């Protein structure tokens, strides 16, 4: 068995380089106190409770045309998630924001995803969170795929998930125990579908593996599940605000959060799957049957147009990624 020490560690790491590393642009580690742009150096200590207990929270925003979109909404959510598990970054949210922009600037990419992970930190292999001497912060910048509908203009296929949903209050905490989400995505891939969506014990729609889901009814109401049962998606919440324009012009009669049954999903004129990476996707089939007329609907198209305009041109939602912003 090869012995690895400081003398040969760099050479060993260099030999682990893989093609997928090309999609990793930069990482900040508070454990190391700096940023790297070499993917083989993007590592987390094995004794961080994030690794062996899932003890941490995360959030992911995206940079488009050189600016982080909706960054403060994402940071507010990670702060709420961290508070729910008794975790905080000692220097506060403003410091996290600064480090996010600095890491994104170091990546040198105008378009990218940025994942922020606040972990319990290194300190042992037990279950007690008090083993960890201090929290750890990791920020990773990696490739941003195109919006879902750009790559799939005919729309998405959606199936019902058999994975039990996360119960409240954990449904609203973006913690790093994502095993149910992983299994939901596995379901979709194995079924040849784009997404799966879950239902709670009362039979009400919850969410997808990493997406929120909603419907447009025959009565022109845009409905999303009650926030008590799902993660409060930043894209979903922003779309609800942007949908005010569709109410004003008569495209929508109402925008609401409420319980949604599977029968309503099947009878919907549109099924929407929304998220940070995918933007707004039209679910055109559900369980193999057409949703509405089986084509992307007008509400989804309008919301995607409004969202893209917001992402690219709204200065209140764009945090520039440049040397000045990152200092």
URJONOR-V891162 format. One line per field, one symbol per residue. ss: DSSP state (H for helix, E for strand, - for the rest). phi: phi as a letter, one per 20 degrees, with the letter a starting at -180 (. if undefined). A space follows every 50 residues. Layout:
ss=???
phi=???
This chain:
ss=--------HHHHHH----HHHHHEEEEEE----EEE--HHH------EHH HHH--EEEEEEEEE--EEE-HHHHHHHHHHHHHH--------HHHHHHHH HHHHHHH----EEEEEEEE--E------HHH----EEEEEEE-----HHH H----EEEEE---------HHH--E---HHHHHHHHHHHHH---EEEEE- ---EEEEE---EEEEE----EEEE--HHH----HHHHHHHHH-HHHHH-- ---EEEE---EHHHHHH--EEEEEE---EEEEEEEE--EE-------HHH HHHHHHHHHHHHH-HHHEEE--HHHH-
phi=.fedbffdfffffgfefcgfffeddabdcffemaccdegfeeccgfeffg fecmercbbcdcdclnbfelgfffffffffffffdmcbegenffffggff fffffffmcfcaecddcddfofqqdeeffffffafcdcccdbfdffggff ecfendecceeefgffffeffedeeeedggfgffffgfffemdebdcdce fendgdbefccecbcdefemdeccfgffdbfffffgfffffffgffffen fdebcbdafcefffffefebdddcagfemddeeecclndfemencgeffg fffffffffffeceffdddgdbgffee
